[in-house]
Amino acid sequence: MSLSSHLTELKKKHEHLSMEVEQAQRAPGADGLQVAAMKKQKLKLKEEIARLSVAEVAH
């Protein structure tokens, strides 16, 4: 898998997770721990995207 296609896939996952977080936060009785875990996963994806974006520009 090329770097650009990997980045595209990570961005899709990040966007999907963003939608899931928004839905979970709007739901009555949302599990705060689950939302926090999703936000943490979303942040990790964002950091990975940023790291790979820098690597892509360097090449």
PyMOL Python script that loads the backbone (N, CA, C, O; Angstrom):
from pymol import cmd

cmd.read_pdbstr("""\
ATOM      1  N   MET A   1       0.856  -1.178   0.000  1.00  0.00           N
ATOM      2  CA  MET A   1       0.000   0.000   0.000  1.00  0.00           C
ATOM      3  C   MET A   1       0.898   1.236   0.000  1.00  0.00           C
ATOM      4  O   MET A   1       1.834   1.339   0.793  1.00  0.00           O
ATOM      5  N   SER A   2       0.603   2.150  -0.882  1.00  0.00           N
ATOM      6  CA  SER A   2       1.408   3.369  -0.956  1.00  0.00           C
ATOM      7  C   SER A   2       1.102   4.276   0.229  1.00  0.00           C
ATOM      8  O   SER A   2       0.077   4.133   0.895  1.00  0.00           O
ATOM      9  N   LEU A   3       1.993   5.187   0.470  1.00  0.00           N
ATOM     10  CA  LEU A   3       1.833   6.114   1.585  1.00  0.00           C
ATOM     11  C   LEU A   3       0.578   6.964   1.420  1.00  0.00           C
ATOM     12  O   LEU A   3      -0.159   7.183   2.381  1.00  0.00           O
ATOM     13  N   SER A   4       0.337   7.441   0.206  1.00  0.00           N
ATOM     14  CA  SER A   4      -0.831   8.299   0.001  1.00  0.00           C
ATOM     15  C   SER A   4      -2.138   7.523   0.183  1.00  0.00           C
ATOM     16  O   SER A   4      -3.099   8.069   0.723  1.00  0.00           O
ATOM     17  N   SER A   5      -2.193   6.272  -0.250  1.00  0.00           N
ATOM     18  CA  SER A   5      -3.413   5.489  -0.052  1.00  0.00           C
ATOM     19  C   SER A   5      -3.598   5.133   1.425  1.00  0.00           C
ATOM     20  O   SER A   5      -4.726   5.058   1.913  1.00  0.00           O
ATOM     21  N   HIS A   6      -2.499   4.915   2.126  1.00  0.00           N
ATOM     22  CA  HIS A   6      -2.580   4.653   3.569  1.00  0.00           C
ATOM     23  C   HIS A   6      -3.108   5.899   4.301  1.00  0.00           C
ATOM     24  O   HIS A   6      -3.947   5.796   5.195  1.00  0.00           O
ATOM     25  N   LEU A   7      -2.610   7.057   3.909  1.00  0.00           N
ATOM     26  CA  LEU A   7      -3.092   8.310   4.497  1.00  0.00           C
ATOM     27  C   LEU A   7      -4.583   8.506   4.230  1.00  0.00           C
ATOM     28  O   LEU A   7      -5.328   8.918   5.119  1.00  0.00           O
ATOM     29  N   THR A   8      -5.007   8.217   3.027  1.00  0.00           N
ATOM     30  CA  THR A   8      -6.421   8.341   2.671  1.00  0.00           C
ATOM     31  C   THR A   8      -7.271   7.431   3.541  1.00  0.00           C
ATOM     32  O   THR A   8      -8.329   7.837   4.022  1.00  0.00           O
ATOM     33  N   GLU A   9      -6.815   6.206   3.745  1.00  0.00           N
ATOM     34  CA  GLU A   9      -7.545   5.253   4.578  1.00  0.00           C
ATOM     35  C   GLU A   9      -7.611   5.727   6.035  1.00  0.00           C
ATOM     36  O   GLU A   9      -8.654   5.610   6.679  1.00  0.00           O
ATOM     37  N   LEU A  10      -6.516   6.252   6.546  1.00  0.00           N
ATOM     38  CA  LEU A  10      -6.509   6.769   7.920  1.00  0.00           C
ATOM     39  C   LEU A  10      -7.467   7.954   8.061  1.00  0.00           C
ATOM     40  O   LEU A  10      -8.159   8.072   9.072  1.00  0.00           O
ATOM     41  N   LYS A  11      -7.511   8.821   7.063  1.00  0.00           N
ATOM     42  CA  LYS A  11      -8.406   9.973   7.100  1.00  0.00           C
ATOM     43  C   LYS A  11      -9.867   9.529   7.083  1.00  0.00           C
ATOM     44  O   LYS A  11     -10.706  10.124   7.761  1.00  0.00           O
ATOM     45  N   LYS A  12     -10.175   8.480   6.307  1.00  0.00           N
ATOM     46  CA  LYS A  12     -11.535   7.938   6.280  1.00  0.00           C
ATOM     47  C   LYS A  12     -11.915   7.386   7.651  1.00  0.00           C
ATOM     48  O   LYS A  12     -13.020   7.622   8.139  1.00  0.00           O
ATOM     49  N   LYS A  13     -10.992   6.649   8.266  1.00  0.00           N
ATOM     50  CA  LYS A  13     -11.250   6.091   9.593  1.00  0.00           C
ATOM     51  C   LYS A  13     -11.472   7.208  10.608  1.00  0.00           C
ATOM     52  O   LYS A  13     -12.355   7.115  11.460  1.00  0.00           O
ATOM     53  N   HIS A  14     -10.663   8.265  10.510  1.00  0.00           N
ATOM     54  CA  HIS A  14     -10.784   9.401  11.427  1.00  0.00           C
ATOM     55  C   HIS A  14     -12.147  10.065  11.273  1.00  0.00           C
ATOM     56  O   HIS A  14     -12.797  10.385  12.269  1.00  0.00           O
ATOM     57  N   GLU A  15     -12.580  10.274  10.040  1.00  0.00           N
ATOM     58  CA  GLU A  15     -13.872  10.906   9.772  1.00  0.00           C
ATOM     59  C   GLU A  15     -15.012  10.036  10.290  1.00  0.00           C
ATOM     60  O   GLU A  15     -15.958  10.539  10.896  1.00  0.00           O
ATOM     61  N   HIS A  16     -14.919   8.739  10.049  1.00  0.00           N
ATOM     62  CA  HIS A  16     -15.954   7.814  10.530  1.00  0.00           C
ATOM     63  C   HIS A  16     -16.026   7.839  12.060  1.00  0.00           C
ATOM     64  O   HIS A  16     -17.114   7.850  12.637  1.00  0.00           O
ATOM     65  N   LEU A  17     -14.891   7.847  12.692  1.00  0.00           N
ATOM     66  CA  LEU A  17     -14.846   7.884  14.151  1.00  0.00           C
ATOM     67  C   LEU A  17     -15.405   9.202  14.678  1.00  0.00           C
ATOM     68  O   LEU A  17     -16.056   9.225  15.722  1.00  0.00           O
ATOM     69  N   SER A  18     -15.159  10.286  13.971  1.00  0.00           N
ATOM     70  CA  SER A  18     -15.716  11.590  14.357  1.00  0.00           C
ATOM     71  C   SER A  18     -17.236  11.537  14.376  1.00  0.00           C
ATOM     72  O   SER A  18     -17.876  12.043  15.298  1.00  0.00           O
ATOM     73  N   MET A  19     -17.803  10.922  13.353  1.00  0.00           N
ATOM     74  CA  MET A  19     -19.264  10.804  13.288  1.00  0.00           C
ATOM     75  C   MET A  19     -19.795   9.929  14.426  1.00  0.00           C
ATOM     76  O   MET A  19     -20.830  10.236  15.019  1.00  0.00           O
ATOM     77  N   GLU A  20     -19.090   8.851  14.725  1.00  0.00           N
ATOM     78  CA  GLU A  20     -19.503   7.969  15.816  1.00  0.00           C
ATOM     79  C   GLU A  20     -19.467   8.699  17.158  1.00  0.00           C
ATOM     80  O   GLU A  20     -20.370   8.539  17.980  1.00  0.00           O
ATOM     81  N   VAL A  21     -18.424   9.497  17.378  1.00  0.00           N
ATOM     82  CA  VAL A  21     -18.301  10.257  18.621  1.00  0.00           C
ATOM     83  C   VAL A  21     -19.464  11.245  18.740  1.00  0.00           C
ATOM     84  O   VAL A  21     -20.083  11.357  19.798  1.00  0.00           O
ATOM     85  N   GLU A  22     -19.753  11.953  17.658  1.00  0.00           N
ATOM     86  CA  GLU A  22     -20.857  12.916  17.677  1.00  0.00           C
ATOM     87  C   GLU A  22     -22.180  12.240  17.991  1.00  0.00           C
ATOM     88  O   GLU A  22     -22.964  12.744  18.794  1.00  0.00           O
ATOM     89  N   GLN A  23     -22.431  11.098  17.359  1.00  0.00           N
ATOM     90  CA  GLN A  23     -23.670  10.370  17.606  1.00  0.00           C
ATOM     91  C   GLN A  23     -23.745   9.895  19.056  1.00  0.00           C
ATOM     92  O   GLN A  23     -24.790  10.003  19.697  1.00  0.00           O
ATOM     93  N   ALA A  24     -22.653   9.380  19.561  1.00  0.00           N
ATOM     94  CA  ALA A  24     -22.629   8.874  20.930  1.00  0.00           C
ATOM     95  C   ALA A  24     -22.861  10.001  21.934  1.00  0.00           C
ATOM     96  O   ALA A  24     -23.537   9.804  22.943  1.00  0.00           O
ATOM     97  N   GLN A  25     -22.304  11.177  21.664  1.00  0.00           N
ATOM     98  CA  GLN A  25     -22.461  12.295  22.584  1.00  0.00           C
ATOM     99  C   GLN A  25     -23.894  12.815  22.588  1.00  0.00           C
ATOM    100  O   GLN A  25     -24.359  13.337  23.602  1.00  0.00           O
ATOM    101  N   ARG A  26     -24.598  12.680  21.469  1.00  0.00           N
ATOM    102  CA  ARG A  26     -25.983  13.149  21.390  1.00  0.00           C
ATOM    103  C   ARG A  26     -26.964  12.151  21.965  1.00  0.00           C
ATOM    104  O   ARG A  26     -28.087  12.518  22.311  1.00  0.00           O
ATOM    105  N   ALA A  27     -26.566  10.910  22.073  1.00  0.00           N
ATOM    106  CA  ALA A  27     -27.463   9.863  22.557  1.00  0.00           C
ATOM    107  C   ALA A  27     -27.693  10.015  24.059  1.00  0.00           C
ATOM    108  O   ALA A  27     -26.755  10.240  24.823  1.00  0.00           O
ATOM    109  N   PRO A  28     -28.951   9.889  24.467  1.00  0.00           N
ATOM    110  CA  PRO A  28     -29.221   9.946  25.915  1.00  0.00           C
ATOM    111  C   PRO A  28     -28.584   8.734  26.609  1.00  0.00           C
ATOM    112  O   PRO A  28     -28.639   7.614  26.101  1.00  0.00           O
ATOM    113  N   GLY A  29     -28.001   8.972  27.735  1.00  0.00           N
ATOM    114  CA  GLY A  29     -27.360   7.898  28.488  1.00  0.00           C
ATOM    115  C   GLY A  29     -26.086   7.385  27.844  1.00  0.00           C
ATOM    116  O   GLY A  29     -25.736   6.215  27.996  1.00  0.00           O
ATOM    117  N   ALA A  30     -25.397   8.250  27.129  1.00  0.00           N
ATOM    118  CA  ALA A  30     -24.155   7.842  26.465  1.00  0.00           C
ATOM    119  C   ALA A  30     -23.121   7.415  27.505  1.00  0.00           C
ATOM    120  O   ALA A  30     -23.010   8.015  28.575  1.00  0.00           O
ATOM    121  N   ASP A  31     -22.382   6.389  27.177  1.00  0.00           N
ATOM    122  CA  ASP A  31     -21.332   5.876  28.051  1.00  0.00           C
ATOM    123  C   ASP A  31     -20.101   6.777  27.932  1.00  0.00           C
ATOM    124  O   ASP A  31     -19.411   6.773  26.913  1.00  0.00           O
ATOM    125  N   GLY A  32     -19.841   7.539  28.980  1.00  0.00           N
ATOM    126  CA  GLY A  32     -18.728   8.486  28.968  1.00  0.00           C
ATOM    127  C   GLY A  32     -17.378   7.831  28.737  1.00  0.00           C
ATOM    128  O   GLY A  32     -16.510   8.403  28.078  1.00  0.00           O
ATOM    129  N   LEU A  33     -17.198   6.635  29.276  1.00  0.00           N
ATOM    130  CA  LEU A  33     -15.921   5.937  29.091  1.00  0.00           C
ATOM    131  C   LEU A  33     -15.743   5.493  27.647  1.00  0.00           C
ATOM    132  O   LEU A  33     -14.637   5.540  27.108  1.00  0.00           O
ATOM    133  N   GLN A  34     -16.829   5.064  27.023  1.00  0.00           N
ATOM    134  CA  GLN A  34     -16.755   4.651  25.623  1.00  0.00           C
ATOM    135  C   GLN A  34     -16.455   5.852  24.728  1.00  0.00           C
ATOM    136  O   GLN A  34     -15.647   5.760  23.803  1.00  0.00           O
ATOM    137  N   VAL A  35     -17.107   6.975  25.009  1.00  0.00           N
ATOM    138  CA  VAL A  35     -16.862   8.195  24.235  1.00  0.00           C
ATOM    139  C   VAL A  35     -15.410   8.631  24.406  1.00  0.00           C
ATOM    140  O   VAL A  35     -14.756   9.014  23.436  1.00  0.00           O
ATOM    141  N   ALA A  36     -14.913   8.574  25.627  1.00  0.00           N
ATOM    142  CA  ALA A  36     -13.520   8.955  25.890  1.00  0.00           C
ATOM    143  C   ALA A  36     -12.560   8.041  25.142  1.00  0.00           C
ATOM    144  O   ALA A  36     -11.554   8.507  24.606  1.00  0.00           O
ATOM    145  N   ALA A  37     -12.857   6.750  25.100  1.00  0.00           N
ATOM    146  CA  ALA A  37     -11.997   5.799  24.383  1.00  0.00           C
ATOM    147  C   ALA A  37     -12.001   6.096  22.886  1.00  0.00           C
ATOM    148  O   ALA A  37     -10.960   6.028  22.233  1.00  0.00           O
ATOM    149  N   MET A  38     -13.175   6.424  22.344  1.00  0.00           N
ATOM    150  CA  MET A  38     -13.253   6.762  20.920  1.00  0.00           C
ATOM    151  C   MET A  38     -12.480   8.044  20.627  1.00  0.00           C
ATOM    152  O   MET A  38     -11.810   8.143  19.599  1.00  0.00           O
ATOM    153  N   LYS A  39     -12.568   9.019  21.521  1.00  0.00           N
ATOM    154  CA  LYS A  39     -11.836  10.272  21.320  1.00  0.00           C
ATOM    155  C   LYS A  39     -10.328  10.032  21.360  1.00  0.00           C
ATOM    156  O   LYS A  39      -9.573  10.643  20.603  1.00  0.00           O
ATOM    157  N   LYS A  40      -9.897   9.139  22.249  1.00  0.00           N
ATOM    158  CA  LYS A  40      -8.477   8.820  22.344  1.00  0.00           C
ATOM    159  C   LYS A  40      -7.999   8.132  21.067  1.00  0.00           C
ATOM    160  O   LYS A  40      -6.913   8.426  20.567  1.00  0.00           O
ATOM    161  N   GLN A  41      -8.814   7.216  20.541  1.00  0.00           N
ATOM    162  CA  GLN A  41      -8.483   6.532  19.297  1.00  0.00           C
ATOM    163  C   GLN A  41      -8.440   7.534  18.142  1.00  0.00           C
ATOM    164  O   GLN A  41      -7.573   7.457  17.271  1.00  0.00           O
ATOM    165  N   LYS A  42      -9.380   8.465  18.147  1.00  0.00           N
ATOM    166  CA  LYS A  42      -9.430   9.496  17.110  1.00  0.00           C
ATOM    167  C   LYS A  42      -8.166  10.359  17.154  1.00  0.00           C
ATOM    168  O   LYS A  42      -7.606  10.698  16.112  1.00  0.00           O
ATOM    169  N   LEU A  43      -7.726  10.706  18.347  1.00  0.00           N
ATOM    170  CA  LEU A  43      -6.511  11.500  18.502  1.00  0.00           C
ATOM    171  C   LEU A  43      -5.288  10.744  17.993  1.00  0.00           C
ATOM    172  O   LEU A  43      -4.421  11.328  17.344  1.00  0.00           O
ATOM    173  N   LYS A  44      -5.219   9.448  18.285  1.00  0.00           N
ATOM    174  CA  LYS A  44      -4.097   8.642  17.795  1.00  0.00           C
ATOM    175  C   LYS A  44      -4.068   8.614  16.275  1.00  0.00           C
ATOM    176  O   LYS A  44      -3.003   8.696  15.663  1.00  0.00           O
ATOM    177  N   LEU A  45      -5.252   8.498  15.666  1.00  0.00           N
ATOM    178  CA  LEU A  45      -5.325   8.522  14.203  1.00  0.00           C
ATOM    179  C   LEU A  45      -4.850   9.865  13.667  1.00  0.00           C
ATOM    180  O   LEU A  45      -4.107   9.925  12.688  1.00  0.00           O
ATOM    181  N   LYS A  46      -5.286  10.945  14.317  1.00  0.00           N
ATOM    182  CA  LYS A  46      -4.895  12.283  13.878  1.00  0.00           C
ATOM    183  C   LYS A  46      -3.381  12.464  13.968  1.00  0.00           C
ATOM    184  O   LYS A  46      -2.769  13.041  13.068  1.00  0.00           O
ATOM    185  N   GLU A  47      -2.779  11.978  15.042  1.00  0.00           N
ATOM    186  CA  GLU A  47      -1.332  12.079  15.205  1.00  0.00           C
ATOM    187  C   GLU A  47      -0.599  11.266  14.140  1.00  0.00           C
ATOM    188  O   GLU A  47       0.418  11.708  13.606  1.00  0.00           O
ATOM    189  N   GLU A  48      -1.117  10.081  13.835  1.00  0.00           N
ATOM    190  CA  GLU A  48      -0.512   9.234  12.808  1.00  0.00           C
ATOM    191  C   GLU A  48      -0.626   9.897  11.433  1.00  0.00           C
ATOM    192  O   GLU A  48       0.316   9.859  10.642  1.00  0.00           O
ATOM    193  N   ILE A  49      -1.770  10.498  11.155  1.00  0.00           N
ATOM    194  CA  ILE A  49      -1.968  11.214   9.893  1.00  0.00           C
ATOM    195  C   ILE A  49      -0.964  12.360   9.780  1.00  0.00           C
ATOM    196  O   ILE A  49      -0.347  12.554   8.732  1.00  0.00           O
ATOM    197  N   ALA A  50      -0.810  13.106  10.854  1.00  0.00           N
ATOM    198  CA  ALA A  50       0.127  14.234  10.842  1.00  0.00           C
ATOM    199  C   ALA A  50       1.561  13.743  10.636  1.00  0.00           C
ATOM    200  O   ALA A  50       2.318  14.339   9.870  1.00  0.00           O
ATOM    201  N   ARG A  51       1.925  12.680  11.306  1.00  0.00           N
ATOM    202  CA  ARG A  51       3.279  12.121  11.193  1.00  0.00           C
ATOM    203  C   ARG A  51       3.549  11.647   9.776  1.00  0.00           C
ATOM    204  O   ARG A  51       4.614  11.919   9.223  1.00  0.00           O
ATOM    205  N   LEU A  52       2.600  10.944   9.187  1.00  0.00           N
ATOM    206  CA  LEU A  52       2.783  10.430   7.837  1.00  0.00           C
ATOM    207  C   LEU A  52       2.728  11.542   6.790  1.00  0.00           C
ATOM    208  O   LEU A  52       3.390  11.463   5.755  1.00  0.00           O
ATOM    209  N   SER A  53       1.938  12.572   7.065  1.00  0.00           N
ATOM    210  CA  SER A  53       1.860  13.708   6.135  1.00  0.00           C
ATOM    211  C   SER A  53       3.213  14.404   6.041  1.00  0.00           C
ATOM    212  O   SER A  53       3.630  14.815   4.958  1.00  0.00           O
ATOM    213  N   VAL A  54       3.887  14.534   7.157  1.00  0.00           N
ATOM    214  CA  VAL A  54       5.212  15.147   7.172  1.00  0.00           C
ATOM    215  C   VAL A  54       6.188  14.261   6.397  1.00  0.00           C
ATOM    216  O   VAL A  54       7.020  14.760   5.639  1.00  0.00           O
ATOM    217  N   ALA A  55       6.081  12.953   6.590  1.00  0.00           N
ATOM    218  CA  ALA A  55       6.964  12.012   5.884  1.00  0.00           C
ATOM    219  C   ALA A  55       6.714  12.070   4.383  1.00  0.00           C
ATOM    220  O   ALA A  55       7.650  11.974   3.590  1.00  0.00           O
ATOM    221  N   GLU A  56       5.445  12.229   3.993  1.00  0.00           N
ATOM    222  CA  GLU A  56       5.095  12.286   2.566  1.00  0.00           C
ATOM    223  C   GLU A  56       5.671  13.558   1.923  1.00  0.00           C
ATOM    224  O   GLU A  56       6.166  13.516   0.797  1.00  0.00           O
ATOM    225  N   VAL A  57       5.604  14.668   2.633  1.00  0.00           N
ATOM    226  CA  VAL A  57       6.123  15.928   2.119  1.00  0.00           C
ATOM    227  C   VAL A  57       7.645  15.872   2.009  1.00  0.00           C
ATOM    228  O   VAL A  57       8.225  16.447   1.087  1.00  0.00           O
ATOM    229  N   ALA A  58       8.290  15.182   2.946  1.00  0.00           N
ATOM    230  CA  ALA A  58       9.747  15.077   2.944  1.00  0.00           C
ATOM    231  C   ALA A  58      10.270  14.300   1.747  1.00  0.00           C
ATOM    232  O   ALA A  58      11.412  14.495   1.329  1.00  0.00           O
ATOM    233  N   HIS A  59       9.444  13.424   1.197  1.00  0.00           N
ATOM    234  CA  HIS A  59       9.878  12.617   0.043  1.00  0.00           C
ATOM    235  C   HIS A  59       9.613  13.392  -1.159  1.00  0.00           C
ATOM    236  O   HIS A  59       9.891  12.930  -2.266  1.00  0.00           O
TER     237      HIS A  59
END
""", "prot")
cmd.dss("prot")
cmd.show_as("cartoon", "prot")
cmd.util.cbc("prot")
cmd.orient("prot")
